[in-house]
Amino acid sequence: MFCPRCGAQSASKKFCRSCGTNLTGVSRVIEQPGQQSAISQAKTTELSTSEAATLGLFSAKTVSNRDHPMHRHNAGSVFGSVTVDLTAERLPEGETKITLFSVFGSAELLVADDVGIRITGFTCFATVSVRGKELGSGFGPCNYFSDNYEAASRRLHIEGTAVFAELKIKGRD
């Protein structure tokens, strides 16, 4: 469970280990019959043949480009985490565009080293890092181009938003 006040992960359903917030009410909502599956299970919803959405809501979710094309994919987390793995298959030539967001959680994107990366978006008390390089944290717009973006045959444009969260773009470990 992630604390709604500070975003820290807590094993206890009673109090946040980081800030001490009482989590009993949040635990009750998650455990209500009929709502548990909607909240505790992250969903992937097909929007059209070229768009899909993945949401880690109070949970962790992983999606891969092996499952379907990722151009115009929307992935995010709310009080949870989401991992987007773009290393299972080579990205198509040209630009692939995805939306990545996180609110009180984390979002991680795995991408091959030869792919050029462009990030546009906004952060609010959040950290954004690309291949181990921290772009900054805090509040404001995010605009980044990797050194190889213009020359790369495969490019990834990430429209990112992070609020009390962390966005990480990295190579496959």
C-alpha positions in Angstrom: 0.0 0.0 0.0 1.1 3.6 -0.7 0.4 6.4 1.7 -2.0 9.0 0.3 -0.1 11.8 2.1 3.6 11.2 1.4 3.5 8.4 -1.2 5.8 6.0 0.8 5.1 2.3 0.4 3.9 0.7 3.7 3.6 -3.0 4.5 1.2 -2.1 7.4 -2.4 -1.4 6.8 -2.6 0.7 9.9 0.0 3.5 9.8 2.4 4.9 7.2 6.0 3.9 8.1 7.3 7.2 6.8 4.9 10.0 8.0 2.7 8.1 10.4 -0.6 8.7 8.6 -3.5 6.5 9.7 -4.1 4.1 6.8 -7.1 2.3 8.3 -9.6 4.2 6.1 -7.7 3.6 2.9 -7.4 -0.1 3.8 -11.2 -0.3 4.4 -12.0 1.1 1.0 -9.6 -1.3 -0.7 -11.0 -4.3 1.0 -14.7 -3.5 0.4 -16.5 -6.3 -1.4 -17.0 -5.4 -5.1 -14.3 -2.7 -5.1 -11.3 -4.8 -4.2 -10.8 -6.2 -7.7 -11.3 -2.8 -9.3 -8.7 -1.2 -7.0 -6.2 -3.9 -6.3 -5.9 -5.2 -9.9 -4.2 -2.9 -12.4 -5.9 -2.9 -15.7 -4.9 -2.8 -19.4 -7.7 -1.5 -21.5 -7.7 -1.5 -25.3 -8.8 1.9 -26.6 -8.2 1.2 -30.4 -5.8 -0.7 -32.6 -3.1 1.9 -32.0 -3.9 3.0 -28.4 -4.0 1.2 -25.1 -3.9 2.2 -21.4 -2.2 0.5 -18.5 -2.9 1.7 -14.9 -1.3 0.6 -11.7 -3.9 1.7 -9.1 -2.9 0.8 -5.6 -0.8 -2.0 -7.1 2.0 -2.8 -9.5 1.5 -3.3 -13.3 4.0 -4.3 -16.0 3.3 -4.0 -19.7 5.6 -5.1 -22.6 5.8 -4.3 -26.3 5.7 -8.0 -26.8 2.0 -7.9 -26.0 1.0 -5.2 -28.5 2.3 -2.1 -30.3 3.2 0.7 -27.9 2.7 3.7 -30.2 0.3 6.1 -28.4 0.2 3.9 -25.3 -0.9 5.5 -22.0 0.7 4.1 -18.9 0.5 5.4 -15.4 0.3 4.7 -11.7 -1.8 6.2 -8.9 -0.6 5.1 -5.4 1.2 2.2 -7.1 3.8 1.5 -9.8 3.9 0.8 -13.5 6.7 -0.6 -15.6 6.7 -0.3 -19.4 9.2 -2.7 -21.0 10.1 -1.6 -24.5 13.0 -4.1 -24.8 11.1 -7.3 -25.6 10.9 -6.3 -29.3 12.7 -3.7 -31.2 10.8 -0.4 -31.6 9.8 0.4 -35.1 11.8 2.9 -37.1 10.7 6.5 -36.7 9.1 8.0 -33.6 7.1 6.0 -31.0 5.0 8.2 -28.7 3.7 7.2 -25.3 2.2 9.0 -22.3 3.7 8.1 -18.9 2.3 9.5 -15.6 2.5 8.8 -11.9 0.7 10.3 -8.9 2.1 9.3 -5.5 3.9 6.4 -7.1 6.5 5.4 -9.6 6.7 4.8 -13.3 9.6 3.0 -15.0 10.3 2.7 -18.7 12.9 0.2 -20.0 14.3 1.1 -23.4 17.2 -0.1 -25.6 20.4 2.1 -25.5 20.3 2.9 -29.2 16.8 4.5 -29.0 16.8 8.3 -28.9 14.7 9.7 -26.1 12.7 12.9 -25.9 10.7 13.8 -22.8 8.1 16.6 -22.6 5.8 17.2 -19.6 5.5 18.5 -16.1 6.7 17.6 -12.6 5.4 18.6 -9.2 7.6 17.4 -6.3 8.9 14.6 -8.5 12.1 13.1 -9.7 12.8 12.3 -13.4 15.9 10.3 -14.4 17.1 9.1 -17.8 19.6 6.2 -18.0 21.0 7.1 -14.6 21.2 10.8 -15.1 18.8 12.8 -12.8 17.1 15.6 -14.8 16.1 17.3 -11.7 13.3 17.2 -9.1 10.8 19.7 -7.9 8.2 21.7 -9.8 8.0 22.8 -13.4 8.1 21.8 -17.0 10.3 18.9 -18.2 11.9 19.1 -21.6 14.8 16.7 -22.5 16.4 15.3 -25.7 19.1 12.6 -25.5 22.3 13.3 -27.4 21.4 10.7 -30.0 17.8 11.7 -30.5 18.0 13.5 -33.9 20.4 10.9 -35.4 18.6 7.8 -34.0 16.5 5.6 -36.5 14.3 4.6 -33.5 13.1 7.5 -31.3 10.8 7.5 -28.3 8.8 10.6 -27.3 7.5 10.4 -23.8 4.9 12.8 -22.6 5.4 12.5 -18.9 3.7 13.9 -15.8 4.8 13.2 -12.2 3.1 14.5 -9.1 4.8 13.4 -5.8 6.3 10.6 -7.8 9.3 9.2 -9.7 9.7 8.6 -13.4 12.7 6.5 -14.5 13.8 5.8 -18.0 16.6 3.2 -18.1 18.2 0.4 -20.1 17.3 -3.2 -19.4 19.3 -4.6 -16.4 
